[in-house]
Amino acid sequence: GWHNWLAKAYQLMPADAKLVQVRYPRPPRKGSKAVGEIYEFRFSSADNWFGLATSHVKINAIGGTITEVSRFETRSWSEKLYTVLVPLHTGRQLHWSYVLVLLLFSLLGTVMVVSGVVSFLQKNRKRKAKIKRQPKAVESDTSPSTPVQACIESK
């Protein structure tokens, strides 16, 4: 039962590890063959970066056998980086305040794009309105239109 599974999971983790999350098996999808009921116990220890639950033990509920053990400190540097970047990008396993700040920063980029487009459209509208307001140039004939102009041109 649960007590045996937890005892097995704690034995495989570092002494300072804390159980942070238990993932229950999801129901099998249509057409898939269920391997068994796999429970995942996620732990956080002092070795984990940012206190994220990146170490885990998977136990098959049918036989009580351990199917997978993954400790953070035994992973390669690139795997460690990946297991930290995914929660920082998605907001999973993080405090609600961090997720709120992440949302505000993502909205900041959207606001910058929208304000730039609006500013561009306003400038174009003003430029077109300025062109429409300018009087059209009058084409001059070769012949003078008034007697005064004729007098000036003859001199």
N, CA, C and O atoms as a GROMACS GRO file, in nm:
protein
  620
    1GLY      N    1   0.080  -0.118   0.000
    1GLY     CA    2   0.000   0.000   0.000
    1GLY      C    3   0.085   0.126   0.000
    1GLY      O    4   0.205   0.125  -0.029
    2TRP      N    5   0.019   0.232   0.034
    2TRP     CA    6   0.082   0.364   0.030
    2TRP      C    7   0.204   0.374   0.122
    2TRP      O    8   0.306   0.432   0.084
    3HIS      N    9   0.193   0.319   0.240
    3HIS     CA   10   0.304   0.331   0.336
    3HIS      C   11   0.430   0.261   0.283
    3HIS      O   12   0.540   0.312   0.296
    4ASN      N   13   0.412   0.142   0.223
    4ASN     CA   14   0.527   0.071   0.167
    4ASN      C   15   0.587   0.147   0.049
    4ASN      O   16   0.709   0.156   0.036
    5TRP      N   17   0.501   0.202  -0.036
    5TRP     CA   18   0.550   0.277  -0.153
    5TRP      C   19   0.629   0.400  -0.110
    5TRP      O   20   0.736   0.428  -0.163
    6LEU      N   21   0.575   0.473  -0.012
    6LEU     CA   22   0.645   0.591   0.038
    6LEU      C   23   0.779   0.554   0.103
    6LEU      O   24   0.878   0.624   0.085
    7ALA      N   25   0.780   0.444   0.178
    7ALA     CA   26   0.904   0.399   0.242
    7ALA      C   27   1.009   0.364   0.137
    7ALA      O   28   1.126   0.400   0.151
    8LYS      N   29   0.967   0.294   0.030
    8LYS     CA   30   1.060   0.259  -0.078
    8LYS      C   31   1.112   0.385  -0.147
    8LYS      O   32   1.232   0.396  -0.174
    9ALA      N   33   1.024   0.479  -0.174
    9ALA     CA   34   1.063   0.602  -0.242
    9ALA      C   35   1.161   0.683  -0.158
    9ALA      O   36   1.260   0.734  -0.210
   10TYR      N   37   1.135   0.694  -0.027
   10TYR     CA   38   1.225   0.770   0.060
   10TYR      C   39   1.362   0.703   0.072
   10TYR      O   40   1.462   0.772   0.087
   11GLN      N   41   1.367   0.570   0.066
   11GLN     CA   42   1.495   0.499   0.074
   11GLN      C   43   1.585   0.530  -0.046
   11GLN      O   44   1.707   0.530  -0.035
   12LEU      N   45   1.523   0.557  -0.161
   12LEU     CA   46   1.600   0.581  -0.283
   12LEU      C   47   1.640   0.727  -0.302
   12LEU      O   48   1.719   0.758  -0.391
   13MET      N   49   1.588   0.815  -0.221
   13MET     CA   50   1.618   0.959  -0.231
   13MET      C   51   1.720   0.998  -0.124
   13MET      O   52   1.742   0.924  -0.028
   14PRO      N   53   1.783   1.118  -0.139
   14PRO     CA   54   1.875   1.165  -0.034
   14PRO      C   55   1.804   1.182   0.100
   14PRO      O   56   1.681   1.192   0.105
   15ALA      N   57   1.880   1.186   0.205
   15ALA     CA   58   1.823   1.192   0.340
   15ALA      C   59   1.742   1.319   0.363
   15ALA      O   60   1.644   1.316   0.438
   16ASP      N   61   1.780   1.430   0.299
   16ASP     CA   62   1.709   1.557   0.321
   16ASP      C   63   1.593   1.578   0.225
   16ASP      O   64   1.533   1.686   0.226
   17ALA      N   65   1.560   1.480   0.144
   17ALA     CA   66   1.455   1.496   0.042
   17ALA      C   67   1.318   1.508   0.107
   17ALA      O   68   1.287   1.442   0.207
   18LYS      N   69   1.236   1.594   0.047
   18LYS     CA   70   1.098   1.614   0.093
   18LYS      C   71   1.003   1.577  -0.020
   18LYS      O   72   1.026   1.612  -0.136
   19LEU      N   73   0.898   1.506   0.013
   19LEU     CA   74   0.797   1.471  -0.085
   19LEU      C   75   0.717   1.597  -0.117
   19LEU      O   76   0.659   1.659  -0.027
   20VAL      N   77   0.713   1.635  -0.244
   20VAL     CA   78   0.647   1.757  -0.285
   20VAL      C   79   0.519   1.728  -0.362
   20VAL      O   80   0.420   1.801  -0.350
   21GLN      N   81   0.520   1.621  -0.441
   21GLN     CA   82   0.406   1.597  -0.529
   21GLN      C   83   0.392   1.447  -0.554
   21GLN      O   84   0.490   1.374  -0.564
   22VAL      N   85   0.266   1.403  -0.564
   22VAL     CA   86   0.236   1.266  -0.605
   22VAL      C   87   0.151   1.275  -0.730
   22VAL      O   88   0.047   1.340  -0.730
   23ARG      N   89   0.196   1.209  -0.836
   23ARG     CA   90   0.120   1.207  -0.960
   23ARG      C   91   0.052   1.071  -0.973
   23ARG      O   92   0.116   0.966  -0.966
   24TYR      N   93  -0.077   1.077  -0.991
   24TYR     CA   94  -0.156   0.956  -1.005
   24TYR      C   95  -0.158   0.912  -1.151
   24TYR      O   96  -0.140   0.994  -1.240
   25PRO      N   97  -0.180   0.785  -1.175
   25PRO     CA   98  -0.185   0.740  -1.316
   25PRO      C   99  -0.308   0.796  -1.385
   25PRO      O  100  -0.416   0.806  -1.325
   26ARG      N  101  -0.291   0.832  -1.511
   26ARG     CA  102  -0.406   0.880  -1.586
   26ARG      C  103  -0.472   0.761  -1.652
   26ARG      O  104  -0.408   0.658  -1.676
   27PRO      N  105  -0.600   0.774  -1.683
   27PRO     CA  106  -0.670   0.662  -1.745
   27PRO      C  107  -0.612   0.632  -1.883
   27PRO      O  108  -0.569   0.724  -1.953
   28PRO      N  109  -0.611   0.505  -1.923
   28PRO     CA  110  -0.554   0.472  -2.054
   28PRO      C  111  -0.635   0.533  -2.168
   28PRO      O  112  -0.758   0.544  -2.160
   29ARG      N  113  -0.566   0.572  -2.274
   29ARG     CA  114  -0.633   0.629  -2.390
   29ARG      C  115  -0.689   0.517  -2.476
   29ARG      O  116  -0.652   0.400  -2.462
   30LYS      N  117  -0.778   0.554  -2.565
   30LYS     CA  118  -0.839   0.456  -2.655
   30LYS      C  119  -0.732   0.390  -2.742
   30LYS      O  120  -0.648   0.458  -2.800
   31GLY      N  121  -0.737   0.262  -2.749
   31GLY     CA  122  -0.645   0.188  -2.834
   31GLY      C  123  -0.508   0.164  -2.773
   31GLY      O  124  -0.425   0.096  -2.835
   32SER      N  125  -0.480   0.217  -2.655
   32SER     CA  126  -0.348   0.194  -2.594
   32SER      C  127  -0.358   0.081  -2.492
   32SER      O  128  -0.463   0.056  -2.433
   33LYS      N  129  -0.247   0.015  -2.475
   33LYS     CA  130  -0.241  -0.094  -2.377
   33LYS      C  131  -0.181  -0.038  -2.249
   33LYS      O  132  -0.070   0.015  -2.250
   34ALA      N  133  -0.255  -0.048  -2.143
   34ALA     CA  134  -0.208   0.005  -2.014
   34ALA      C  135  -0.098  -0.084  -1.960
   34ALA      O  136  -0.114  -0.206  -1.953
   35VAL      N  137   0.012  -0.025  -1.921
   35VAL     CA  138   0.125  -0.099  -1.865
   35VAL      C  139   0.096  -0.134  -1.719
   35VAL      O  140   0.142  -0.237  -1.670
   36GLY      N  141   0.024  -0.052  -1.654
   36GLY     CA  142  -0.007  -0.070  -1.513
   36GLY      C  143  -0.036   0.065  -1.452
   36GLY      O  144  -0.029   0.168  -1.519
   37GLU      N  145  -0.067   0.064  -1.327
   37GLU     CA  146  -0.091   0.190  -1.259
   37GLU      C  147   0.041   0.240  -1.202
   37GLU      O  148   0.089   0.188  -1.101
   38ILE      N  149   0.098   0.338  -1.266
   38ILE     CA  150   0.227   0.394  -1.226
   38ILE      C  151   0.204   0.522  -1.146
   38ILE      O  152   0.144   0.617  -1.195
   39TYR      N  153   0.251   0.522  -1.022
   39TYR     CA  154   0.246   0.640  -0.938
   39TYR      C  155   0.384   0.704  -0.937
   39TYR      O  156   0.486   0.634  -0.929
   40GLU      N  157   0.387   0.836  -0.945
   40GLU     CA  158   0.515   0.908  -0.945
   40GLU      C  159   0.523   0.995  -0.820
   40GLU      O  160   0.436   1.077  -0.794
   41PHE      N  161   0.629   0.974  -0.745
   41PHE     CA  162   0.654   1.053  -0.625
   41PHE      C  163   0.768   1.150  -0.656
   41PHE      O  164   0.880   1.107  -0.684
   42ARG      N  165   0.739   1.279  -0.650
   42ARG     CA  166   0.840   1.382  -0.684
   42ARG      C  167   0.895   1.443  -0.555
   42ARG      O  168   0.820   1.480  -0.465
   43PHE      N  169   1.027   1.453  -0.551
   43PHE     CA  170   1.096   1.500  -0.432
   43PHE      C  171   1.180   1.624  -0.462
   43PHE      O  172   1.222   1.648  -0.575
   44SER      N  173   1.201   1.702  -0.356
   44SER     CA  174   1.291   1.816  -0.362
   44SER      C  175   1.394   1.798  -0.252
   44SER      O  176   1.361   1.761  -0.139
   45SER      N  177   1.520   1.823  -0.288
   45SER     CA  178   1.626   1.810  -0.188
   45SER      C  179   1.717   1.932  -0.196
   45SER      O  180   1.696   2.021  -0.278
   46ALA      N  181   1.816   1.936  -0.111
   46ALA     CA  182   1.906   2.051  -0.106
   46ALA      C  183   1.989   2.063  -0.234
   46ALA      O  184   2.032   2.172  -0.270
   47ASP      N  185   2.010   1.951  -0.304
   47ASP     CA  186   2.089   1.954  -0.427
   47ASP      C  187   2.012   2.010  -0.545
   47ASP      O  188   2.072   2.053  -0.644
   48ASN      N  189   1.880   2.012  -0.537
   48ASN     CA  190   1.798   2.061  -0.649
   48ASN      C  191   1.810   2.212  -0.661
   48ASN      O  192   1.816   2.282  -0.560
   49TRP      N  193   1.813   2.261  -0.784
   49TRP     CA  194   1.821   2.404  -0.808
   49TRP      C  195   1.686   2.468  -0.784
   49TRP      O  196   1.584   2.414  -0.826
   50PHE      N  197   1.683   2.582  -0.718
   50PHE     CA  198   1.563   2.662  -0.692
   50PHE      C  199   1.458   2.587  -0.609
   50PHE      O  200   1.345   2.634  -0.600
   51GLY      N  201   1.493   2.475  -0.551
   51GLY     CA  202   1.397   2.400  -0.470
   51GLY      C  203   1.287   2.333  -0.549
   51GLY      O  204   1.183   2.298  -0.493
   52LEU      N  205   1.308   2.314  -0.678
   52LEU     CA  206   1.207   2.247  -0.761
   52LEU      C  207   1.212   2.096  -0.739
   52LEU      O  208   1.318   2.040  -0.711
   53ALA      N  209   1.098   2.033  -0.752
   53ALA     CA  210   1.089   1.888  -0.735
   53ALA      C  211   1.133   1.821  -0.864
   53ALA      O  212   1.052   1.796  -0.953
   54THR      N  213   1.262   1.793  -0.874
   54THR     CA  214   1.315   1.736  -0.997
   54THR      C  215   1.364   1.593  -0.982
   54THR      O  216   1.405   1.532  -1.080
   55SER      N  217   1.361   1.539  -0.863
   55SER     CA  218   1.393   1.398  -0.841
   55SER      C  219   1.262   1.323  -0.827
   55SER      O  220   1.167   1.373  -0.767
   56HIS      N  221   1.258   1.201  -0.882
   56HIS     CA  222   1.133   1.127  -0.871
   56HIS      C  223   1.155   0.976  -0.868
   56HIS      O  224   1.259   0.924  -0.910
   57VAL      N  225   1.055   0.908  -0.816
   57VAL     CA  226   1.051   0.762  -0.812
   57VAL      C  227   0.915   0.721  -0.868
   57VAL      O  228   0.812   0.774  -0.827
   58LYS      N  229   0.916   0.626  -0.963
   58LYS     CA  230   0.791   0.575  -1.020
   58LYS      C  231   0.771   0.432  -0.971
   58LYS      O  232   0.861   0.348  -0.980
   59ILE      N  233   0.650   0.407  -0.920
   59ILE     CA  234   0.618   0.274  -0.864
   59ILE      C  235   0.493   0.221  -0.932
   59ILE      O  236   0.393   0.292  -0.946
   60ASN      N  237   0.500   0.095  -0.974
   60ASN     CA  238   0.385   0.028  -1.033
   60ASN      C  239   0.298  -0.023  -0.919
   60ASN      O  240   0.344  -0.101  -0.835
   61ALA      N  241   0.174   0.019  -0.916
   61ALA     CA  242   0.085  -0.015  -0.804
   61ALA      C  243   0.044  -0.162  -0.805
   61ALA      O  244   0.012  -0.217  -0.700
   62ILE      N  245   0.044  -0.225  -0.920
   62ILE     CA  246  -0.004  -0.364  -0.928
   62ILE      C  247   0.091  -0.458  -0.854
   62ILE      O  248   0.046  -0.541  -0.776
   63GLY      N  249   0.221  -0.446  -0.879
   63GLY     CA  250   0.315  -0.536  -0.813
   63GLY      C  251   0.396  -0.468  -0.705
   63GLY      O  252   0.469  -0.535  -0.631
   64GLY      N  253   0.385  -0.336  -0.695
   64GLY     CA  254   0.465  -0.263  -0.597
   64GLY      C  255   0.611  -0.252  -0.638
   64GLY      O  256   0.697  -0.225  -0.554
   65THR      N  257   0.638  -0.272  -0.766
   65THR     CA  258   0.777  -0.267  -0.812
   65THR      C  259   0.815  -0.125  -0.853
   65THR      O  260   0.731  -0.046  -0.898
   66ILE      N  261   0.941  -0.095  -0.837
   66ILE     CA  262   0.992   0.036  -0.875
   66ILE      C  263   1.027   0.030  -1.024
   66ILE      O  264   1.107  -0.054  -1.066
   67THR      N  265   0.968   0.118  -1.102
   67THR     CA  266   0.992   0.118  -1.247
   67THR      C  267   1.097   0.219  -1.289
   67THR      O  268   1.163   0.199  -1.391
   68GLU      N  269   1.114   0.327  -1.214
   68GLU     CA  270   1.213   0.428  -1.252
   68GLU      C  271   1.254   0.509  -1.130
   68GLU      O  272   1.171   0.543  -1.046
   69VAL      N  273   1.382   0.540  -1.122
   69VAL     CA  274   1.436   0.628  -1.018
   69VAL      C  275   1.522   0.731  -1.089
   69VAL      O  276   1.609   0.697  -1.169
   70SER      N  277   1.498   0.857  -1.060
   70SER     CA  278   1.575   0.964  -1.120
   70SER      C  279   1.608   1.066  -1.012
   70SER      O  280   1.520   1.134  -0.959
   71ARG      N  281   1.737   1.076  -0.981
   71ARG     CA  282   1.783   1.172  -0.882
   71ARG      C  283   1.850   1.288  -0.953
   71ARG      O  284   1.924   1.269  -1.049
   72PHE      N  285   1.824   1.408  -0.904
   72PHE     CA  286   1.875   1.530  -0.969
   72PHE      C  287   2.027   1.532  -0.974
   72PHE      O  288   2.086   1.569  -1.076
   73GLU      N  289   2.092   1.493  -0.866
   73GLU     CA  290   2.238   1.503  -0.860
   73GLU      C  291   2.308   1.403  -0.951
   73GLU      O  292   2.427   1.421  -0.979
   74THR      N  293   2.240   1.298  -0.998
   74THR     CA  294   2.304   1.201  -1.086
   74THR      C  295   2.286   1.236  -1.234
   74THR      O  296   2.343   1.168  -1.320
   75ARG      N  297   2.210   1.337  -1.265
   75ARG     CA  298   2.187   1.375  -1.404
   75ARG      C  299   2.305   1.454  -1.460
   75ARG      O  300   2.386   1.509  -1.385
   76SER      N  301   2.314   1.457  -1.593
   76SER     CA  302   2.418   1.537  -1.658
   76SER      C  303   2.382   1.685  -1.644
   76SER      O  304   2.269   1.720  -1.608
   77TRP      N  305   2.480   1.771  -1.673
   77TRP     CA  306   2.457   1.914  -1.658
   77TRP      C  307   2.346   1.961  -1.750
   77TRP      O  308   2.264   2.045  -1.709
   78SER      N  309   2.339   1.911  -1.873
   78SER     CA  310   2.235   1.954  -1.967
   78SER      C  311   2.097   1.908  -1.922
   78SER      O  312   2.000   1.981  -1.939
   79GLU      N  313   2.087   1.789  -1.864
   79GLU     CA  314   1.957   1.742  -1.812
   79GLU      C  315   1.913   1.827  -1.693
   79GLU      O  316   1.795   1.858  -1.679
   80LYS      N  317   2.007   1.864  -1.609
   80LYS     CA  318   1.975   1.951  -1.495
   80LYS      C  319   1.922   2.085  -1.543
   80LYS      O  320   1.823   2.136  -1.492
   81LEU      N  321   1.989   2.142  -1.643
   81LEU     CA  322   1.946   2.270  -1.698
   81LEU      C  323   1.806   2.260  -1.758
   81LEU      O  324   1.723   2.348  -1.738
   82TYR      N  325   1.781   2.152  -1.830
   82TYR     CA  326   1.649   2.132  -1.892
   82TYR      C  327   1.540   2.118  -1.786
   82TYR      O  328   1.433   2.177  -1.800
   83THR      N  329   1.566   2.042  -1.680
   83THR     CA  330   1.463   2.022  -1.578
   83THR      C  331   1.434   2.150  -1.500
   83THR      O  332   1.330   2.161  -1.436
   84VAL      N  333   1.525   2.246  -1.504
   84VAL     CA  334   1.501   2.374  -1.439
   84VAL      C  335   1.435   2.473  -1.535
   84VAL      O  336   1.348   2.550  -1.495
   85LEU      N  337   1.476   2.471  -1.662
   85LEU     CA  338   1.422   2.566  -1.759
   85LEU      C  339   1.274   2.541  -1.791
   85LEU      O  340   1.199   2.636  -1.812
   86VAL      N  341   1.232   2.417  -1.794
   86VAL     CA  342   1.092   2.388  -1.826
   86VAL      C  343   0.997   2.450  -1.724
   86VAL      O  344   0.903   2.518  -1.765
   87PRO      N  345   1.017   2.432  -1.594
   87PRO     CA  346   0.927   2.500  -1.499
   87PRO      C  347   0.937   2.652  -1.504
   87PRO      O  348   0.837   2.721  -1.487
   88LEU      N  349   1.057   2.705  -1.528
   88LEU     CA  350   1.070   2.850  -1.536
   88LEU      C  351   0.997   2.905  -1.658
   88LEU      O  352   0.948   3.018  -1.654
   89HIS      N  353   0.988   2.827  -1.764
   89HIS     CA  354   0.919   2.871  -1.886
   89HIS      C  355   0.768   2.852  -1.875
   89HIS      O  356   0.691   2.939  -1.916
   90THR      N  357   0.724   2.738  -1.820
   90THR     CA  358   0.581   2.707  -1.815
   90THR      C  359   0.514   2.757  -1.688
   90THR      O  360   0.392   2.778  -1.688
   91GLY      N  361   0.588   2.776  -1.580
   91GLY     CA  362   0.529   2.819  -1.454
   91GLY      C  363   0.484   2.703  -1.367
   91GLY      O  364   0.429   2.726  -1.259
   92ARG      N  365   0.504   2.581  -1.412
   92ARG     CA  366   0.465   2.464  -1.329
   92ARG      C  367   0.558   2.450  -1.210
   92ARG      O  368   0.677   2.480  -1.219
   93GLN      N  369   0.504   2.405  -1.101
   93GLN     CA  370   0.575   2.383  -0.974
   93GLN      C  371   0.627   2.511  -0.911
   93GLN      O  372   0.709   2.506  -0.819
   94LEU      N  373   0.583   2.626  -0.959
   94LEU     CA  374   0.633   2.752  -0.906
   94LEU      C  375   0.526   2.827  -0.828
   94LEU      O  376   0.406   2.801  -0.844
   95HIS      N  377   0.569   2.919  -0.747
   95HIS     CA  378   0.478   2.999  -0.666
   95HIS      C  379   0.393   3.089  -0.756
   95HIS      O  380   0.438   3.129  -0.863
   96TRP      N  381   0.272   3.120  -0.714
   96TRP     CA  382   0.179   3.198  -0.796
   96TRP      C  383   0.234   3.337  -0.828
   96TRP      O  384   0.203   3.393  -0.933
   97SER      N  385   0.316   3.393  -0.737
   97SER     CA  386   0.370   3.527  -0.762
   97SER      C  387   0.467   3.525  -0.880
   97SER      O  388   0.470   3.620  -0.959
   98TYR      N  389   0.546   3.417  -0.894
   98TYR     CA  390   0.636   3.407  -1.009
   98TYR      C  391   0.554   3.394  -1.137
   98TYR      O  392   0.588   3.455  -1.239
   99VAL      N  393   0.448   3.317  -1.134
   99VAL     CA  394   0.364   3.300  -1.253
   99VAL      C  395   0.301   3.433  -1.291
   99VAL      O  396   0.288   3.463  -1.410
  100LEU      N  397   0.261   3.513  -1.194
  100LEU     CA  398   0.204   3.645  -1.221
  100LEU      C  399   0.307   3.738  -1.286
  100LEU      O  400   0.276   3.808  -1.382
  101VAL      N  401   0.430   3.737  -1.235
  101VAL     CA  402   0.537   3.819  -1.294
  101VAL      C  403   0.566   3.771  -1.436
  101VAL      O  404   0.588   3.853  -1.525
  102LEU      N  405   0.567   3.640  -1.458
  102LEU     CA  406   0.588   3.584  -1.591
  102LEU      C  407   0.478   3.632  -1.687
  102LEU      O  408   0.506   3.666  -1.802
  103LEU      N  409   0.355   3.633  -1.640
  103LEU     CA  410   0.243   3.680  -1.722
  103LEU      C  411   0.259   3.828  -1.756
  103LEU      O  412   0.236   3.869  -1.870
  104LEU      N  413   0.297   3.910  -1.657
  104LEU     CA  414   0.314   4.053  -1.682
  104LEU      C  415   0.425   4.081  -1.783
  104LEU      O  416   0.411   4.168  -1.868
  105PHE      N  417   0.535   4.007  -1.774
  105PHE     CA  418   0.644   4.025  -1.871
  105PHE      C  419   0.601   3.984  -2.011
  105PHE      O  420   0.639   4.048  -2.109
  106SER      N  421   0.522   3.878  -2.022
  106SER     CA  422   0.476   3.837  -2.154
  106SER      C  423   0.377   3.940  -2.209
  106SER      O  424   0.375   3.964  -2.330
  107LEU      N  425   0.295   4.000  -2.125
  107LEU     CA  426   0.204   4.104  -2.170
  107LEU      C  427   0.279   4.230  -2.211
  107LEU      O  428   0.234   4.303  -2.300
  108LEU      N  429   0.392   4.256  -2.148
  108LEU     CA  430   0.472   4.373  -2.182
  108LEU      C  431   0.517   4.368  -2.328
  108LEU      O  432   0.513   4.469  -2.398
  109GLY      N  433   0.559   4.252  -2.374
  109GLY     CA  434   0.598   4.237  -2.514
  109GLY      C  435   0.483   4.263  -2.608
  109GLY      O  436   0.500   4.328  -2.711
  110THR      N  437   0.365   4.213  -2.573
  110THR     CA  438   0.247   4.234  -2.656
  110THR      C  439   0.209   4.382  -2.660
  110THR      O  440   0.176   4.435  -2.766
  111VAL      N  441   0.215   4.448  -2.547
  111VAL     CA  442   0.180   4.591  -2.540
  111VAL      C  443   0.278   4.673  -2.624
  111VAL      O  444   0.238   4.767  -2.692
  112MET      N  445   0.405   4.638  -2.622
  112MET     CA  446   0.504   4.710  -2.702
  112MET      C  447   0.475   4.698  -2.851
  112MET      O  448   0.487   4.796  -2.925
  113VAL      N  449   0.437   4.579  -2.897
  113VAL     CA  450   0.406   4.560  -3.038
  113VAL      C  451   0.281   4.640  -3.076
  113VAL      O  452   0.280   4.708  -3.178
  114VAL      N  453   0.177   4.630  -2.994
  114VAL     CA  454   0.052   4.701  -3.025
  114VAL      C  455   0.074   4.851  -3.025
  114VAL      O  456   0.025   4.920  -3.115
  115SER      N  457   0.148   4.904  -2.928
  115SER     CA  458   0.170   5.049  -2.924
  115SER      C  459   0.255   5.094  -3.044
  115SER      O  460   0.233   5.204  -3.095
  116GLY      N  461   0.348   5.012  -3.088
  116GLY     CA  462   0.427   5.047  -3.206
  116GLY      C  463   0.343   5.052  -3.332
  116GLY      O  464   0.360   5.141  -3.415
  117VAL      N  465   0.252   4.956  -3.347
  117VAL     CA  466   0.164   4.955  -3.464
  117VAL      C  467   0.070   5.075  -3.462
  117VAL      O  468   0.049   5.139  -3.565
  118VAL      N  469   0.013   5.105  -3.346
  118VAL     CA  470  -0.078   5.220  -3.334
  118VAL      C  471  -0.004   5.350  -3.366
  118VAL      O  472  -0.058   5.435  -3.437
  119SER      N  473   0.116   5.366  -3.315
  119SER     CA  474   0.195   5.486  -3.342
  119SER      C  475   0.225   5.498  -3.492
  119SER      O  476   0.216   5.608  -3.548
  120PHE      N  477   0.259   5.389  -3.556
  120PHE     CA  478   0.287   5.390  -3.700
  120PHE      C  479   0.164   5.430  -3.780
  120PHE      O  480   0.173   5.510  -3.873
  121LEU      N  481   0.048   5.375  -3.743
  121LEU     CA  482  -0.076   5.408  -3.814
  121LEU      C  483  -0.114   5.556  -3.794
  121LEU      O  484  -0.160   5.620  -3.888
  122GLN      N  485  -0.095   5.609  -3.674
  122GLN     CA  486  -0.126   5.749  -3.648
  122GLN      C  487  -0.036   5.842  -3.730
  122GLN      O  488  -0.083   5.941  -3.785
  123LYS      N  489   0.091   5.811  -3.740
  123LYS     CA  490   0.183   5.892  -3.819
  123LYS      C  491   0.144   5.890  -3.966
  123LYS      O  492   0.146   5.993  -4.033
  124ASN      N  493   0.108   5.773  -4.017
  124ASN     CA  494   0.066   5.764  -4.157
  124ASN      C  495  -0.060   5.842  -4.182
  124ASN      O  496  -0.073   5.908  -4.285
  125ARG      N  497  -0.155   5.837  -4.090
  125ARG     CA  498  -0.282   5.909  -4.105
  125ARG      C  499  -0.256   6.060  -4.106
  125ARG      O  500  -0.316   6.132  -4.186
  126LYS      N  501  -0.170   6.108  -4.017
  126LYS     CA  502  -0.137   6.251  -4.012
  126LYS      C  503  -0.067   6.295  -4.140
  126LYS      O  504  -0.096   6.402  -4.193
  127ARG      N  505   0.024   6.213  -4.190
  127ARG     CA  506   0.096   6.248  -4.312
  127ARG      C  507   0.001   6.256  -4.432
  127ARG      O  508   0.012   6.347  -4.514
  128LYS      N  509  -0.092   6.162  -4.441
  128LYS     CA  510  -0.190   6.164  -4.551
  128LYS      C  511  -0.283   6.284  -4.539
  128LYS      O  512  -0.318   6.345  -4.641
  129ALA      N  513  -0.323   6.319  -4.418
  129ALA     CA  514  -0.409   6.436  -4.397
  129ALA      C  515  -0.335   6.565  -4.433
  129ALA      O  516  -0.396   6.657  -4.488
  130LYS      N  517  -0.208   6.572  -4.404
  130LYS     CA  518  -0.128   6.691  -4.437
  130LYS      C  519  -0.115   6.706  -4.588
  130LYS      O  520  -0.120   6.818  -4.640
  131ILE      N  521  -0.100   6.597  -4.658
  131ILE     CA  522  -0.089   6.602  -4.804
  131ILE      C  523  -0.220   6.649  -4.866
  131ILE      O  524  -0.219   6.725  -4.963
  132LYS      N  525  -0.333   6.606  -4.813
  132LYS     CA  526  -0.464   6.644  -4.865
  132LYS      C  527  -0.491   6.793  -4.842
  132LYS      O  528  -0.559   6.855  -4.924
  133ARG      N  529  -0.441   6.852  -4.733
  133ARG     CA  530  -0.468   6.992  -4.700
  133ARG      C  531  -0.386   7.090  -4.785
  133ARG      O  532  -0.426   7.205  -4.800
  134GLN      N  533  -0.275   7.047  -4.840
  134GLN     CA  534  -0.192   7.138  -4.919
  134GLN      C  535  -0.266   7.175  -5.048
  134GLN      O  536  -0.324   7.088  -5.113
  135PRO      N  537  -0.264   7.309  -5.087
  135PRO     CA  538  -0.332   7.349  -5.211
  135PRO      C  539  -0.258   7.295  -5.331
  135PRO      O  540  -0.135   7.282  -5.332
  136LYS      N  541  -0.336   7.264  -5.433
  136LYS     CA  542  -0.275   7.211  -5.554
  136LYS      C  543  -0.207   7.325  -5.628
  136LYS      O  544  -0.257   7.438  -5.629
  137ALA      N  545  -0.096   7.298  -5.689
  137ALA     CA  546  -0.021   7.399  -5.764
  137ALA      C  547  -0.096   7.432  -5.892
  137ALA      O  548  -0.143   7.344  -5.963
  138VAL      N  549  -0.107   7.565  -5.921
  138VAL     CA  550  -0.178   7.612  -6.040
  138VAL      C  551  -0.080   7.614  -6.156
  138VAL      O  552   0.029   7.669  -6.147
  139GLU      N  553  -0.120   7.552  -6.263
  139GLU     CA  554  -0.033   7.550  -6.380
  139GLU      C  555  -0.041   7.686  -6.450
  139GLU      O  556  -0.151   7.737  -6.472
  140SER      N  557   0.071   7.746  -6.484
  140SER     CA  558   0.073   7.879  -6.547
  140SER      C  559   0.076   7.865  -6.699
  140SER      O  560   0.139   7.775  -6.754
  141ASP      N  561   0.008   7.958  -6.764
  141ASP     CA  562   0.008   7.962  -6.911
  141ASP      C  563   0.132   8.040  -6.955
  141ASP      O  564   0.199   8.103  -6.874
  142THR      N  565   0.158   8.033  -7.080
  142THR     CA  566   0.269   8.114  -7.133
  142THR      C  567   0.226   8.258  -7.153
  142THR      O  568   0.308   8.349  -7.160
  143SER      N  569   0.094   8.278  -7.164
  143SER     CA  570   0.045   8.415  -7.182
  143SER      C  571   0.010   8.474  -7.047
  143SER      O  572  -0.045   8.405  -6.961
  144PRO      N  573   0.041   8.604  -7.026
  144PRO     CA  574   0.008   8.667  -6.898
  144PRO      C  575  -0.143   8.680  -6.882
  144PRO      O  576  -0.215   8.707  -6.977
  145SER      N  577  -0.189   8.660  -6.756
  145SER     CA  578  -0.332   8.664  -6.731
  145SER      C  579  -0.382   8.804  -6.700
  145SER      O  580  -0.501   8.831  -6.719
  146THR      N  581  -0.298   8.893  -6.653
  146THR     CA  582  -0.341   9.030  -6.621
  146THR      C  583  -0.254   9.130  -6.695
  146THR      O  584  -0.142   9.097  -6.735
  147PRO      N  585  -0.303   9.253  -6.715
  147PRO     CA  586  -0.222   9.355  -6.781
  147PRO      C  587  -0.096   9.391  -6.703
  147PRO      O  588   0.005   9.427  -6.763
  148VAL      N  589  -0.102   9.382  -6.571
  148VAL     CA  590   0.014   9.416  -6.490
  148VAL      C  591   0.126   9.314  -6.514
  148VAL      O  592   0.243   9.350  -6.527
  149GLN      N  593   0.086   9.188  -6.521
  149GLN     CA  594   0.186   9.083  -6.546
  149GLN      C  595   0.246   9.100  -6.686
  149GLN      O  596   0.366   9.080  -6.705
  150ALA      N  597   0.164   9.137  -6.780
  150ALA     CA  598   0.214   9.158  -6.915
  150ALA      C  599   0.317   9.270  -6.917
  150ALA      O  600   0.418   9.260  -6.988
  151CYS      N  601   0.294   9.376  -6.841
  151CYS     CA  602   0.385   9.489  -6.832
  151CYS      C  603   0.518   9.446  -6.769
  151CYS      O  604   0.626   9.488  -6.813
  152ILE      N  605   0.508   9.363  -6.666
  152ILE     CA  606   0.629   9.319  -6.591
  152ILE      C  607   0.711   9.228  -6.681
  152ILE      O  608   0.834   9.238  -6.684
  153GLU      N  609   0.646   9.140  -6.753
  153GLU     CA  610   0.717   9.044  -6.835
  153GLU      C  611   0.781   9.108  -6.956
  153GLU      O  612   0.882   9.059  -7.007
  154SER      N  613   0.724   9.219  -7.004
  154SER     CA  614   0.778   9.283  -7.123
  154SER      C  615   0.907   9.358  -7.093
  154SER      O  616   0.987   9.381  -7.183
  155LYS      N  617   0.929   9.396  -6.973
  155LYS     CA  618   1.049   9.474  -6.938
  155LYS      C  619   1.168   9.392  -6.927
  155LYS      O  620   1.276   9.443  -6.897
   0.00000   0.00000   0.00000
